[in-house]
Amino acid sequence: MHIGIVSDTHVFMKTDFSGLIKRLRQHFGDVDLIIHAGDICTLEFLEALEKVAPVEAVCGNSDDSSIRDKLDFVKFLNIDKFRIGICHNELSPSIIKQENINIVISGHTHIPEIREEPGVLFLNPGSTTFPKSPPLNVKFQKRRVPLPTVIILELDGDISSAFIYSFMVNEESS
């Protein structure tokens, strides 16, 4: 299964988000599911995203009442042999253990991250609209440049692979 992961889109009322949906469709065109880790901000954007692929989503701290009335703050999914926990802020270690979570998907920081701790894969797709840079890694980076990012998660039985994809704000579709 291929899963597109996005967070912190921060699409507010009366915002033209057609360009963002177009770019997400480019990255998520072949996914089976989209997971949004909160700060969607308006129901209209969520409905547009659902036209790209089925969506599982949670509320974030900036979501308006139309989102809060529809979505929970925490969600758990069972996909293949994985138990996935989704929360805008990262789940607590006690909930991860109690719920037997293998994959934690969160947002809020606007910084993309893939990290593994014993038995748990942590994924944060960053933000597509207000990205922040990860800390500078002097071995690999010469400068910090925040770029809009998403994650593609591939699940196959008991094997998981995750990849961060970035795109330029003014990137043209082909």
N, C-alpha and C positions, 0 to 999 in steps of 0.2 A: 504494500500500500504506500502511495506517495501522499504526503501531507504538507501543505503549504502553511507556514506559520508567520503571523504578522501581529504587531502590537503597536499601540501608541500612534494610531493614525490621526487622532485629534482633528477629525473633520467636523467643523462647527456649522451651525445653521447658515444657509445661504452661501455656502462655499461650493465652488465648482470643483467637484472631485472626479470628473470624467477622465482627466489625464492620469490620475492615480489609479483608477480602476483599470484603465488601459495598460498601464505598466504592470499592475498586479496580474492581469490576465496573461501578459507575456510570460511572467515567471510561474504562474500557477495554472497555465493552460492544460497541463496533463495531470494535475493532482486529483486524488479521489476525495479529498476533504481539505477544508481550510480551518485552521484554528486561529482565533483572534484572542489575544491575551489582555484585552481591555483597553480603555481609553479610545473607544470607537467614536464616541461623543454624540452621534445622531443615528436614529433608526434608519433614516434614508440611506446612509452609507452602508449599514449592515445589510439592508435589502438589496442594494446594488451588488455587494460582495457575494450574496447568495446566488446571483445569476452567473457567477464565475464557476462556483462549485458549492456543494453543501457546506454549511458553516456550523462549527461549534464555537461558542464564545462565552466569555465572562465579562463582568463589569470591571471598570477601573475607577479610579478616584475622580476623573474628570467627566465621566459619562453623565448625560442628562437623565431626567426622570423617565423618558420613554425607553431608554436602555435599561435603567435600574428596575423598571417594572417588568421587563421581559426576561432579564438574565440574572443568574446567580453570581456571587463573588468567587465561588470555588466550584469546579466541576471535575469529575473523575470519569475517565473513559477506559474501556477495555478493548484493545485492538491487538489482534494476533495474540502473542503471549505477553503483552505489555500492559501494565496499569499506568495510565497517564494522569497526572494531576495538573490542573490548569488554574492559575491564580494570577491576578495582576501583579501583586507583590509575591515574592518567593514564598513557597510553603514552608512552614516550620518543620524542623527535624522530627518532632513528635508526630505530626500529621503524616509525614512521609513514611515513617515507620509503622504507625497505626494502620494506614491505608495500603501498606505494601506497594508503594509507588516505585516504578522503575524509571520513569521519565517525568521530569518537572518542567513545565512550560510557564514562563512568567514574562513580564514586561516591566514597565514603570521607569527603568533607569535610562531608557533610550540608547543604551550601549549594547551592541550585539555581543553575544557570548555563547560559547559551547564549552562546557567543562564536565568532567566526570569525577565523581567521588565514588567510593566503593559501593557498587550495586545501583547507582543512580546517575542518570544522564540529565544535566541541567541545560535548558535551552532558553535563550532570550534573544528574540529576533531584532532587537533594537527598535528603531522608529523609521517609518517611511516619510514622515513629514518634518519632524524636529530631531534629526539624529545628533547623537553625541559621539565623540571619539573614545575608543578604549584607551587605557593607559599606554603610553609610548613604550614599545619594545625596541630597545636600541639595536638589537641583533637583526631585526627585520624591517624596521621602519625608519625613514629619515625625517618624517614629519607626521603630525596627526591631522587627518582630514576626515571630518565626519561625512559619511555618505548614507543615504537611505538604504536600509537593509531588510531582508526577509530571510527565513530559513526554510529549506526543504528537508523534511524528515522522511527517510525511507525505512519502512518496516517490512521485514520478510521473515515470518516465523519468529525465531528468537534472536534475529540479527537486526540491529538498528544502525543507520548511518545518517549523519546530519551535516548539512552544508550551508554556510552563510553566503548569500548572494547580495551584491550591492548594485545599485543603478544610479545614474546621474539624474538629477532633478529635471534637466531639460532634454533627457534622452529621447530620441525619436524612435518610434516603432517602425519596424520594417514589414 
